[in-house]
Amino acid sequence: MLVYAIAIGWATFIEKDFGTLVANDVIYHSWWFEFLNVWLLINILGCMYKSAKINLKVNVQIFHIALVIIIIGAGITRYFGFEGRMVLADGETSSFIASNDSFLNVLVSNDVGDDGTQSDIIPLESFKKGYDIMLSPYVRFSSFDLDTKEVFDKKLRIKSINVINYSLASLFSEAAKEKKEVSDQEIKEKQKENHYVAKFEVEYDGITKEMFLSNRGEIRSERFGNRYVTLSWGPKSILLPFSLKLEKFEVLTYPGSLLESSFASYVEVIDPEHTNYKYKIFMNNVLDYRGYRFFQSEYNVERDENGEMKRDETGMPIYTGTILAVNNDPGKVPTYIGYTLMILGAIWLLFDNSSRFRKLSNCVKSQKIFSVLIPFTISFFAISVPHVGFAQDSIQLSSEESLVKNDMEKHLVLDSNNFFLALNESKKIESSSSQRKDEENISKQTDTEDSEEVKKRLEQFVAYNKSIEQKNQKLEPLINDMSKEAIQKRVDGLKKIPKKSLKIFAKLQIQGMEGRVKLFDTYSDEVMRKIVGKTHIYGLDHNQFLLGIMVMPKDMAKLRFIKVKDPEIRKLLGVLDKEYVSFEDLFYSDKLDDVYDFATYHDQRLMGRFLSAYKLYHFSNIARKKPEWERNEFDKEVLKLDEKMDMLLPYSIWDYMKIFPEVGDDNWKIMGNPHLSKDLFTKYFYLSFITESRMGINLHEWKDFDTAIDLLHRYQRNTAGKLLLDSTHVKSELLLNQLNIFPVVEYFYLCIGILLFFIALIAIIVNKKIPKWLGKGLYSILLIAFLGHTLGLILRWYIGGHAPWSNPYESMLYIAWASALSGIIILRKSYFAMCGASFLAGMALVVAHWGFMDPYIGNLQPVLHSYWLNIHVAVIVASYGFLGLSLMLGVTNLILFIFRKESRPQIDKSIVSLSAINEMSMIIGILMLIVGTFLGGVWANESWGRYWSWDSKETWSLVSVGVYACVLHVRLLRPLYLPYIFNVFAVLAFYSIIMTYFGVNYYLATGLHSYARGDVGGINAKIYLALILTFLLIFISFFKRKLMFNKDF
């Protein structure tokens, strides 16, 4: 099992460096790996037979026979099933599928394209990768020199000479011409392109020739006497006993975005032997017919001559057809039987009175002792706890404070109350006009009259109300004062916005670029986290911060709040000693006028002067031209700073804010640059909003600000339709944001864990019991924190509309929740286990808030709309909580080993008790991991037709299963000092879980489960630190390892 785990784990690193084709060839499809599967099967059967002779336990036998059936089912699929795909254009009918496997197709004919042919198909798999250009081909035959065949009464013999990686060869060839060095990263990227050229020696009719063949669908023909031999390397065509016709392909997107929510193929099944019928194939809804299964996989789009995707006027790709995955899998039934037996066996193992789990449980109950948990020495003081307090109130300005002329426009604008009346009337007219168009098909003349009426009403209100012009005159001298004191005063005024007004502002609704409608409160939090890295600065919260960017951009441009991690970038900006820089720090001080001119008017003629003012333009330009894989950390930080700069460019924030819904349109509109807006409502709303906001900030008059905000509220209610969030949703989202639940419960979890550690440590050293009132008090606090945690997950579920474990941040929240649950319900009678669960839950939340996980609530990809996903993720992620608790218990025991003395026998008893609980937690964890992994296989099979594809995530889940299976079975070897060995292995085994979660998602970054491309912040350093501390702890505890379990354990 350990060899098996090492082999498949190694394969994921091969896939990362050399591509899937090479990983399949070297590991997954190799003869020795197939032999390893058979050997594993034989070993399981042998162990079952041996254990049955000694002590027959039906539950154990059922669990292990399930593994046997699963392996057999996988073998049936591997050798007797096949996979392919069917490509259909709109209106096209086809009865052929193309195989996923590659084949060497050999055809001998009288002439090229002649029907009088004889052909053979030689199944080729892939090619082994060496560390040079030369590759060795691997075929399913015993020799690379294929047997001689009789074709048209003449002998045909084909021999493979070698295979080269064409992409890699081209890279070296071009480098040689240009006399430049080739980087290791370039080599790795080219290796993963899977573009190969094979060289064959073909002998026919006594004539021998060399033929070269590419795996990109190329066809080669050569004349041998009076015959032609044609070779092609690629998929073979498989004829179905029926046909499919694509009547329509449909793609649905989330409202207001190009993000796909679903895509479906409307097909007709045409079968001469049966009745034709129509069917809709979409993600998680497959077509089963005559042993074949059709899955919605991909689609085709129209492209231009450069290969770029063509789009229609709405920005959507132009879809030309569908791609259906097809399989015929005779191994599905036995595999599913194995899954079912495994789940039954797992449940039986936990509840059978004769099982190992129950024996351990009884052992723990019989030992009424207190232990210690939570190694506070391990990385606690190294973690970066997210800051939630207020930053300093005094502002930091950019080094150069130039007086920039205020560009406040002097336009007549109507009072907000009256403007709403005008708007309401116009909306009524527009709605009425639209309705009559649909129902009565009114004439263009009526539309013109309605437009004239709207215009007339607006002109009347604009003409009679001059209040905003007067307010602007009052504000002008205050706004034009750009001294540090004046800016500080305006920032202070921004902080004094009444809570009522701020709450009204926070309730405004905005449509994100991904299409989800959210509150301003949520959006402002996302913006501030992106730019500042935290939710408070200079005493401003996220809503005040966003309001400042919206209405006083030039003031905010002077404040240093843009977080820049890279010291080299800060050096280039001239602020090396500062963690934060200002918007103006990004530009040369003598060219700021060019920056503000471009920001105000967006005149492309000013673009050159704007770019020349940007200090990092040269570095940004270089970084953008590099391929993504070639960018270093400096390049990435420059590009991140580019994005922040673009958002903070005065008035540009409005380009990111889709706040104006339109009747009958799911795509909300942005204002864009308010100075250039031609839309009456957006322009006058902006002037009203900006004026009233500045009146509040400068003169503390916020009353009319509320009216201006209410104007937009009413506009959204009148036009947004079904997309507008209802009052319950608004209250829920505000509650989640305001409570800030997860950072709060994080501190509770950590504090309870650490406090229990010291209490338990003192109790065990002095051999005293923990007072019941104290234990119950801490348990109650933990329970309250857990309930708060649960409330937060429920709110995220309701707000997002899907289970809260669809991204890395949410999965860490769920791991923390499962860890806390294990301590509160399952292990509540053991203070040390409860303590470990609490600390582990806190640490999971610390990781969630480290900074590289985005807490936003987003929409799901089409394939994730499945109840199988909820079951799979819920089970497998919860297993991480129990295995993490096993880690904590293992670390605790190693610490206790260090404190062992003959005068402290209670420590030995505690180690024994903790080890029993450790094994119980590990049993629960591995059973959930196994069940969750294979339930994921069911989801995959029902969604895209393959329940196991050696994706890196599922591979490492299987690695973890193998590792923990070895740890649980090590006691059967009866080693000396088993308590020490078991706890060491329990600690080390958890690194397989770390690799499964973080390694696959962020380091390997391959397969369907990856979230990033290696951008994990400082996590690597923390992992190395944890490894050093782990081995240091193992080494120190080694000298007091001599402890054995009693015979009954």
C-alpha angles and dihedrals in degrees: 000000000000092000089049092051092048092049097052092041089054089050092062091058090048089052091051093052103032107018138254095288093060093043090053092049100044097041122000099043098032121117093237092054091051088050089050090056091051091046090051089051092051091048093052091050091047093050090048091052093047095047092046090057092052102038121349110218111178095199092054091047092050091051093050096042086055089060089050092051091047092052091048091048090051090051092052090051092047097052106024105030128073138198132208144142138245120215115203130180121207109291093006124135122206140170097186132089127192116231121240091222120082120239137187101235112202121193128178116193144161089245138358107284093010116149093218095083142134117213141182132191118219110193111230120186114187142293134275115239122228125185092257132057095268115091133190117227120229122207133172090251126091093242138034088222099081119220117267113259132199110237118172087348091301130105119255120192126176123190125184112226104182144315128228131197098245095198091053094045090051090050093054091043093053091044090053091051092049092039094231134134122254117228123226089241091056090051092051093049093050091047090058094055089082094215109148137173119205126203116214132186108217122192120187133154090359092303121116123200138166118236129190120209133185125211091227095093095278120160122208128189130187130181117240108183108302094343136073123224113204123193128190129175116208143061123342124227117247119201116223123208089236140029138239125214120200107221097173139352115209132192121191122195134196110266112274097011144073091236110122117239095178143346126198142182120220104207139173119220109220114194123165090204097049142031116286117239141173127244140179115226117195139146110308091007111090134183114237114193132157094336095314125108122205120201130188102246115154142331140229124243133194115259135191127236091277092054093252118144115255118225136196126235091279093055094253119134116255104248117211103177149322138276115214123195111223131192142170107204119178089173094065097087097051090043092053090046087054091050091051094048090047093055091047091048092049092052091046092050091058098048106032111108092221096051126111090245093058091045090055091046092054090047091055093047091053093055109069097189135127124234141183132254141176117058098223089185091069111091097305095119089042097058121101105232110206113253115236101166129097120280124224115301098218112090127235113218130198115268095253116054107191121179106241119195111249111240098203106156119234103220129149107246131175127245113270096242093052092040090057089054090053091045092048091052092048091050091050090051092047093048092045091048092049092049093050089049091057097040106030104015094230120203129263088246091065090050090053091050091050091050091050090051092051091049092048093052092048092049091050093053094043091050098050100043119069099158098112092051089055091049091051091053089053092048098045100086091043095050095045091058103097098174118131091249092052092048090048089051092052091048089051088049090052089054091053096061106136115258090236092055092045091051091052089050091048091054094060111114127231133181113231122223088254089059101252115131110226140163124272085240089064095041094050090051090053092048094049094047089051096049105028102023093229140053101249135046132159087002091298120128122212096271093049089046093054092044089053092053090048100049107020104032096153092053091048089047089067096050120093106231104118106111114225116182100182112086091202090060092047088051091053089050092050095243102099094147094053128083090205132045132196128237090251090052087068092064138055108264094228091056101049092108089062090051094052093044091054092045092051101045105020088215108170088214087069093051095093093053090046093053092046088056093055110095095207099043094109093051092043092052092051093048093051092053093054121090111253094250091054096055116107127208092272091054092048093050091049091053092047089052089049090058093049091048091052092053092048097046102118111274092001092105087074088063088065096048117088098187103138114083121193128212111266094004122105091196110084118213132240123221096223117194104355092212091060099039116123095186110104097213097046092044096049093040088055093050091047093046095045093048096047092046091052091047088057095044096046104029101020091239103140102156097094090042088067089051092052091050091047087054091063092041090058093044090054092048091051097049112022097074117181094355093068112103114244123234094262091054092047092051092046094050092046090048093051092049096044097045091051085202104179100054088046096052088043090066092045092053093047095044094048091048094049093043092051089049093059093041093050092044092054092043094053095044093051090037095237131137123245109251112255093229091056094047093048091047093054090044090054092051090049090049091052090050090049092051089051089049090051091050090053092052091048090051092049089049092052095043096045095040093227139072110290099243104079099109138033095266094050093045090055089051089053093047088053090048093050091048092052090046091055090055096044101045112015101033101025094122093061115069093197093052091045088050092052092048091051094050093045090051090051092048091050089055091047089056090048089056098042089107107252093086117078112221095202120128109235142174124272127248113245095256091056093064093097136111087218088065092057092050094043097048095040092055100039097044091046087056089062088061093056094043089048089053087052088055091052092049091048092052090048092052092050089053089050090052088060091055095048118129135158088245091057107059089154088073091060090050090050092051090052092048093046091048090054091051089044091056091046091053090047092051091052091045097050093045090053090045092052094045092044092049094052093042084057086056090055090050092049092047093049093044106042106000105256122092094188126027103154090251109175094247096051090042092056091045086058090046089054091049090052093047095050091043088058091049093051093047097046090090089066088067087060096220122185116263093017095174091062095042093046094051093046089053091046089057096044094044092064090068087072087060090049088052091047092053109027101018096054096039098046111012108035090030091184131126134023096308102057118116101186145012102249097299102133103140113223098339094112092063090049091051091051090049090050091051092051092049091045095054091042090055092047091050096049094045091047092080092062098039097117101115128118135193119244119255094261094057 
